[in-house]
Amino acid sequence: MPAVVIIGTQWGDEGKGKATDQLGERVDYVVRYSGGNNAGHTIVVDGEKYALHLLPSGILNERCVPVLGNGVVIDLDVLFEEIDLLAERGVPAASRLLISANAHLITPYHRVIDKVTERFLGKRKIGTTGRGVGPAYADKVNRIGIRVQDLLDASILRQKVEASLEQKNQMLVKVYNRPAISPEEVSEHLLQYAERVSPLIADVGLVLNDALDRGEVVLFEGAQAHHLDVDFGTYPYVTSSNPIAAGACTGAGVGPTRLNRIIGIAKAYTTRVGEGPFPGELLDETGEALRQAGGEFGTTTGRPRRCGWFDALVVRQAVRVNAVTDLFLTKLDILTGLEKIPVITAYEVDGERTETMPMTQTEIHHATPVYEYLEGWSEPLSAARKLSDLPKAARSYIERVEELTGAPVSGVGVGPGREEVVVIRDLLN
């Protein structure tokens, strides 16, 4: 049975949670392997909306075990707030959740540093969510981070917090004119969760490899998306981790040969939140119409998403780097009612035409989209469950996406509900 990775192929918010939730009833483990609560998934089940920021989307399926891998940075305040809110709605999240002992913690001082440094950057700001994700990853790389396993030893935890704050307090006071942060208060704040976290801690790599050896299905759920990857995204306007498919290996503790299928999620148009280049961004009433029709406001921050038409260059690069085997196209229903639907098939950069993503930051900023116009449709799509149920123009749109991106479309989202999906090819078999 397969190990399957789900990744975003654009700049996030593609609807990965919907696809993960679709598969969750048929898998044994659902694993978050990167990011923190700067990401968010909105899932609609039986008309009820669930907004998840840190927990894996599979938490809503009773069959599978949800896992937070070592590549995730965890804000314990957010984690247990989510767990408690789900429990109030009849979803016993904590009873099944596993957390890697090696996952790093977002502390109160990470959140403070994230906000003050972003303000300090002014017009050069990255557009972070202010959740402390970047500073937590920076501490991880600098080898002064706090890990989940540190909650099991109060003495070690206090030593590590004190060592981490020794330099940070100097910076906060002398550079940013902010008060110093008490190591004792931070330690006590984190230790209040020790009793609740302790039974959830596991050697996640061991658990997942044993599950695969038994023939069970493991689904790896990426946060953010390819073009927000710290190595392959539109740097520096990226996240601080590796949401690409390869990140599942380093972020969960499985080898690359264990991965059988890579499912890329692509919205039928394009959106982006925060700063950074977006060659196809629509800064007019058309962009606003897409935003309103698609409900394009961030799950985590509520920020309005920047909108544009489908960009084949963006998705094609993600298909190549991640070795995508299947595309899941979401929000196709939002395009209903358009007479013509533009699709970006190339860029012009300083007078030169290119059909691949520009290599440098400067070229991306100078890129102008080249459009192809496809026939639209007027029929509603929400009742469609198989490809033949879709109008001919919608099927042609899907076919053109396949041609332009180089990957087969195996599923299509035609509405916000869990059941509003057109299945073209089975994503697990």
N, C-alpha and C positions, 0 to 999 in steps of 0.2 A: 504494500500500500504506500501511497506517496507522501513525501514531504512537500508541501505547497507553500510558495511565498506570494503574498499579495503586496504590490507596490503601487504607488502613484506615479504616473508618467508625466505629470505636468508640474504645477507649483503647489500641489496639495488641494484638499477640499474636493477631490474627484468623486467621493462617495465610496471610499474603501470600506467604511463600516457596513454599508449595505451589502457589499459583496461578501465580506467576511461573515456577516450574520447569515447570509444565504447558505453558506457552506457549513456554518457552525453546527447545524443539526446532524451533519454527516461525518464530523471529525471528532477525534478524541482529545486533542489539545489545541488551544489557540494561544499563540505566543506573541506578545509585544516585544520587539527586540531593539528598539531605538527610541529616542526622543523622550519627552516628559509631558507635563500637562500644558505645554504650549500647543499641543495638537488637540483635535476634538473630532468626535464622530457623532452624527445625529442619526438615530435609527427609529423608524416608525413601525411598531408592532401592534396589530389590531387597533389602529387609530391612535395609539398612545405613543408619544414622542419621548425618547430617551437620549439625553445629551451626555456622552462619555468623554472624559478628558484624559484619563490615565489608564483606566481599566481596559482590557481587551474587549472588543465588541462581542466576542463569543461568550461573555459573561451572561448574556441574556438567554443562552441555550443551556438547558439543564444537563444535556448529555456530555458536554465537553469540559475539560479542566482548563481554566484560564491561567496564564502564566505571564509574569513580568520578568524578562531576561536581564542578564547582567549589563546589557547595553542601554538599558533605560535608566534615567535619573528620576528619582521618586521624591515627591513632596508628600510627606506623611499626613500633613493637614488635609491636602486634597484627596489623597487615597482613602482615608477613613471617612471623610465627608461623603465621598461617592459611595462607599460601601454602606454607610448608614442610610443614605437616601434611597438606595436600591432596596435595602432591607425593608424600609417603610412601604415600598411598593410591591413587596412580596418576592423580591429576588435575593436569595441568600448568598451574596457574592463571596463573603469571607469564608464560607464553609468549604469552598473548592479552590480558592486562589493559592497559587504557589509563587513565591518571590525568590529570585536568585540572591544568595548570600553575598554575591559580588556586585550587585547593583549599587550605584552611588545615590546618596541622599541630597536633595535640595534642602538647604538649611535657611533659616530666616536671614542670615547675612548674605546669602547668594541673591535673594530677592532684592535686598537693599542695594547691593552693588550693581545689579542689572539695571535698576531704575536710575541711579545717580549717574552711571557711566553713559547711558543712552541720552539722558538730558544734556550731559557735558558735550556730546558729539554734535549737538545742534542740527544743522542742515545735513550733516554727514551721517546721521543716525541710520541704523540698520533696519529699524522697524521691529524690534523684538517685542514679545508679549509682556516683558517685565516680570516673568515668572521665575527667574533665577536659573533658567536652563543653561545658558551659555557659561556663566560663572561656575556652575557645578561641573560642567564638562572640562572647563579650564583647570579646576582643581584636580580633577581626575588625571589629566595629562601631566600636571605639575607634581603629581604623587603626594598631594596633601588633602585628598578628598576623604569624605566620611562614607563608609559603606554600610549596607544593611546589617552585616554581621557584627559591626561595631556596637550595635545596640545590645548584643549579648554580653558585653563586658563593659560595665559602667566606667571603670578606671581607664581603660583604653580609649573609650569614647571621649572622656573629658580631656585626656592628653592630646588627642588629635584635634579637637575643637580649639583648644588653647593654642596649639601650634599653627593652625590655619589662620586664626584671627590675629596672631602677633603682627604680621605684616599688613594685613587688611585694615586693622584699626589705625595704623600709621597713615595709610592712604586716605581713609575716610576722614580723619581729623585734619591732616595737613594739606591734602589736595582738594578734597570736596567740601571741607568745612562742615562735616557731619559729626555727630557724637559717636564715640567709640561704642562698640557692642560688647556686652558682657559675655565672656565664655561660659560662666556658670549658668546664666539664664538660658543660653542656647542649649547647653548640655541637658539641663532639666527639661526643657521643652521637648527635646528629642526622646529622652528617656521615658517620658510619660506614655509613649507608644510601645515600649519594649515588650510589655506583657501581651499586647494584641498582635504584634508582629511575629513574635517568637515561633508560634505554631505554624506560620505560613512560610518560613524560611526553608529553602531546599537547595540541594546541588542540582540546579536546573539542567545543566548539560548532561549529567548522568541520567536524570529522569527522562529527558527527551530521547537520548540515544537508546536507552532501554526500551522505550515505547516503540521506536522505529524498528528495533530488533524483533519486537513481538508482532510486527506487522500492523501497528496502529497508525492512524493518520494524524499528522501534525501540521497545523496551519500557522504560518508565520505572518504576522500582520504588521506591515510597515507603517510608521507614522510619517507625516509630511509627504515628500515625494522626491523623485529623481533630481529635479532641477532646484531642490533646496538642499541637496547633499553637500556636505562641507568640501568634498573633493571634486564632484562633477557638476555641481549646481552653478548658478550665476553669482559666484563669489565676488564680493564679501556678503552679498545679500542672501544668505543661506542660513540653515540651522547649524547646530554644532555637532552633529552626529552623522552617521551613514545610513540613511533610510533606503539605500539601494538594496537590491536582492542579496548581494554579497554580505551586507551588514547582518543578515540573519545568521550567518556562520559565526562571526565575531561577537554578535550581540546576544547569542543564545547558547553557544557552545556545541555546535554540530559542524561536521566537515562538509565541504562543498559537494562532494560526491553523493551526499544524502539528499540533496535537493532534486526533486523530480520535475516540478512544474513551476513556472514563473508567470503569474497572472498580473498583467498590467492594467490598472484602472485609468480610464481616460474619460473625461467629461466630453459631451458632444460639442461643447464650445470650450473656451479657456478662461480661467480666473486666476487671480493672484491676490494675496493679502500682504500688506507691508510694502517696504521700499524695494527698489531693484528694477532692472530692465524688463520691459514687457513690450516687444516690438509691435504686437497686434492689438494693443490696448485701445479700446473705443472710449474716447473722452467726450462723447456727445450723447444725445438723447437715445441713440441706439444702445449704447453701453448701459445706460440707466434702465432701459426697458428690459434688457437681459437680466440685470441685477434684480429687478423687482419680480420678473416672471420666475426666475430660478431661486428666489429667496436667498440671494448671495450675500449673507452676513455671517461672519465667523462664529462657529460654535463656541469657541473658547472666549473670544474677546468681544464679539458683537460688531466688530469693525466691518464696514462695507467692503466687499471684494471688488477688485478691479476686473473688468470683463472685456472679452474679445472673442472673435470667432475661432473655430478650431484651427490649431496651428500644427500642421503635419511635421514640420521640422523639429518642434519640441518633442513630440511623441516618438518620432522616428529615432532620435538619438537615445531616448530612454529604452526603446525596444532593443537597440543594438547593444548598449552597455550592460543591460540586465538580462540579455538573452531571453526576452519575453516569448513565451510559448502561446499565450492567449491574451487577447484584449477583452475587457469588460467595459462596454460603452455606457455611461450613465447619462441621465437627464435628456435623453433624446426627445422626450415629450415636450420639453421647453421650446423646441424649435418649431413646433406645430403652428401653422397659420402664416408662416413666412412664404412669400411668393418665390424668392430666390434666397439661397443660403450661401454666403461666402465661406470659403475655406482657404487658408494660407498654404500655398504650395511651394513658395520660394521667398527669398529675401533679395533685395538689392542693397549692396553695401558699397558706398562710394562708387556707384556706377557699375559695379560688378554683380552679376546674378549668381546666387548660390542656393543649392537645394539641401544644404546641411547647415547645422547650427554653427555660427561663426566661432572661431577658436579663441579670440581674445575678448576681453571686457569692452575694449574700445569699439571693436567691430559690432558687437551686439547692440551697443548704445546707438550706433549709426545705422542700424538695419531698418529698412522699410519693407513692409510685407507686400508680396505679390499674391493676388487673389484669383481663385477660380470660383465660378458661380454655379451652384447645383440647384436643381429643381426642388421646390418646397412641396409641402403637402398641407392639407387642411383638416384631414380626418383625425379625431382623437386617438391616442395610442394606448391609453391606460388599460384597456381590456385585452390587449394582445398578449399571448403567452407563447406563441411560436412564430417563426420568421414569416410564414405565409399569412399570418394575421395582420402584418404591417402593410401599409400602402406601398405601392411600387416605388414611389419617390424616396420613401424612408429606407427601403431595402437598397436602393441605388446609393443612398448616402453612406450606408454601412459598407457596401462594396468598395466605394471610393476611399473610405477610411482605411480599409484593408490594403488596398493598392498603394496608398501613399505612405503608410507606416511600416509595411512589410510584415504584419502580424495578423492572424485571423481573429475576427471578432466572434467570441464564443457565447457572449451574453450581453443583453441590452436592458438598461433600466428605463421603464416607461412610466414611472410614477414614484412617489415617495414611500409607498407601502412595501412591506417585506415581500408580498406576493406579486407586486407589479414588476415582473421581470420576464423578458423573452429569452428562453433558453435555446441556443443554437447548437452548442456542443457541451457535453458534460464536462465540468471543470475538474472532476476528480478521477474519472475513468479514462 
